[in-house]
């Protein structure tokens, strides 16, 4: 019941996402203007190309971020991890988390693999060329842009929308969780889609 209410609310609000990076300012606010369609994509992992088409039969939790993100990404991935930790071993076989880097200039597949492995063994870190990542982000309505940092060894940060996309076993985008959605709500959504098959 809660899932249907949440979905209706997100659609009616036009999925206005207000998650900022650590250096976010009101003028850098990113709004999700419309409900995205989602869709299949292929990007690179440390073990070679990964296609969402090859993951049919699994529920996918999809998140766009970057490894040098100081707080938004770690919080989101931690919430996803708490949700996955609520699943049984049998349920976990049917779920995969995908972390797509919006900072392909710095996030190599090796860096991504190390990063996601810290959070959960069911996560895959993916990247590609800047244009490939932009195309995938467009499918899901994810937005991001570089922000120059003065007096920082990093050089720049990446402000990005922060939502978790829940894709069903047939590859269809079903739910979108705003930043800091409680893990219990994510868990309910994942279980709902596992049961739907």
C-alpha positions in Angstrom: 0.0 0.0 0.0 2.7 2.4 1.0 4.6 1.8 -2.3 1.6 2.8 -4.4 1.1 6.0 -2.3 4.8 6.8 -2.7 4.7 6.3 -6.4 1.6 8.4 -6.8 3.2 11.2 -4.8 6.4 11.1 -6.8 4.6 11.3 -10.1 2.4 14.2 -8.9 5.4 16.1 -7.7 7.1 15.6 -11.0 10.0 14.0 -9.1 11.5 17.2 -7.9 14.9 16.2 -6.7 16.7 18.6 -4.4 19.8 16.7 -3.4 23.0 18.7 -3.6 26.7 17.8 -3.3 28.7 18.9 -0.4 29.4 22.3 -2.0 25.8 22.7 -3.2 24.2 26.1 -3.1 20.6 27.0 -3.8 21.6 28.2 -7.3 23.0 24.8 -8.0 19.8 23.0 -7.2 18.9 20.3 -9.6 15.3 19.5 -10.3 14.0 16.3 -11.9 11.4 17.8 -14.2 9.5 14.7 -15.5 9.1 11.0 -14.9 11.9 9.2 -16.8 11.2 6.2 -19.0 14.3 4.2 -18.1 15.7 1.6 -20.5 18.4 -0.9 -21.1 22.1 0.1 -21.3 25.5 -1.4 -21.4 28.5 0.1 -19.6 31.9 -1.2 -18.4 32.7 -2.9 -15.1 36.0 -4.3 -13.8 35.0 -7.6 -15.4 34.1 -6.2 -18.7 30.8 -4.9 -20.2 27.6 -5.3 -18.2 24.2 -5.0 -19.9 21.0 -4.6 -18.0 19.5 -6.9 -20.6 21.7 -9.7 -19.2 20.3 -9.1 -15.7 16.7 -10.1 -16.6 15.2 -12.0 -13.7 16.8 -9.7 -11.1 15.5 -6.6 -9.4 18.0 -3.7 -10.0 18.7 -0.8 -7.6 20.3 1.8 -9.8 22.1 4.9 -8.5 24.1 7.6 -10.3 27.0 9.2 -8.3 30.8 9.3 -8.0 33.4 7.9 -5.7 34.8 11.2 -4.5 31.3 12.3 -3.4 31.8 13.3 0.3 28.4 12.6 1.8 25.4 12.2 -0.6 26.6 9.0 -2.3 27.8 7.3 0.8 24.5 8.0 2.5 22.5 6.7 -0.4 24.6 3.6 -0.8 24.4 2.9 2.9 20.6 3.2 2.8 20.6 0.8 -0.1 22.9 -1.6 1.8 20.6 -1.5 4.8 17.7 -2.5 2.6 19.6 -5.4 1.1 20.7 -6.5 4.5 17.1 -7.0 5.3 16.7 -9.6 2.6 17.1 -13.3 3.0 20.0 -15.1 1.2 17.5 -16.5 -1.2 16.0 -13.1 -1.9 19.5 -11.6 -2.4 20.1 -14.0 -5.3 17.4 -12.0 -7.2 18.8 -8.5 -6.6 21.7 -6.4 -7.8 22.8 -2.9 -7.1 24.3 -0.8 -9.9 26.4 2.3 -9.2 27.0 4.4 -12.4 29.7 7.0 -12.1 28.9 10.5 -13.3 32.7 11.2 -13.1 34.1 9.0 -15.8 37.3 11.1 -16.0 38.4 10.0 -12.6 36.4 6.9 -11.7 38.1 3.9 -13.4 36.5 0.5 -13.3 39.1 -0.6 -10.8 38.3 2.4 -8.5 34.6 1.8 -8.8 35.0 -1.9 -8.0 36.8 -1.1 -4.8 34.3 1.5 -3.9 31.1 -0.5 -4.3 32.7 -3.6 -2.7 33.0 -1.6 0.5 29.2 -1.3 0.7 27.9 -4.7 -0.5 29.0 -7.7 -2.5 25.8 -7.5 -4.7 26.9 -4.1 -6.1 28.5 -3.5 -9.5 30.3 -0.3 -10.4 29.9 0.9 -14.0 31.3 3.6 -16.2 32.0 4.5 -19.8 33.0 7.4 -21.9 31.5 10.8 -21.0 29.0 10.5 -23.9 28.0 7.0 -22.9 27.4 7.9 -19.3 25.4 11.0 -20.4 23.2 8.8 -22.6 22.4 6.4 -19.7 21.8 9.3 -17.4 19.3 10.8 -19.9 17.3 7.6 -20.0 16.7 7.9 -16.2 16.5 11.7 -16.0 19.7 11.8 -13.8 21.3 15.2 -13.9 24.8 16.3 -13.0 27.4 18.9 -13.6 31.0 19.7 -12.6 31.6 22.5 -10.0 35.1 23.9 -9.9 36.8 23.8 -6.5 39.3 26.4 -5.5 42.1 25.4 -3.1 41.3 21.7 -3.4 43.5 18.9 -4.7 40.3 17.4 -6.2 40.0 20.3 -8.7 36.2 19.9 -9.0 33.2 18.2 -7.5 30.1 16.9 -9.2 26.7 18.1 -8.2 24.2 15.5 -9.1 20.6 14.5 -8.6 20.3 11.8 -5.9 17.6 9.2 -6.3 17.5 5.4 -6.4 15.8 3.8 -9.3 14.1 0.4 -8.8 13.9 -1.7 -11.9 11.8 -4.9 -12.1 12.9 -8.3 -13.3 11.6 -7.5 -16.8 13.9 -4.4 -17.0 11.1 -1.8 -16.5 11.6 1.2 -14.2 9.0 0.8 -11.5 9.8 3.0 -8.5 12.0 6.1 -7.8 13.1 6.7 -4.2 14.1 10.2 -3.3 17.3 10.9 -1.4 17.2 9.5 2.2 14.2 7.3 1.6 14.2 5.0 4.6 15.8 1.6 4.0 12.6 -0.1 5.2 10.7 1.5 2.4 13.3 0.4 -0.2 13.2 -3.1 1.3 9.4 -3.2 0.8 9.8 -2.1 -2.8 12.4 -4.7 -3.6 10.4 -7.5 -2.0 7.3 -6.4 -3.8 9.1 -6.6 -7.2 10.8 -10.0 -6.3 7.3 -11.4 -5.5 5.9 -10.0 -8.8 8.7 -11.8 -10.6 
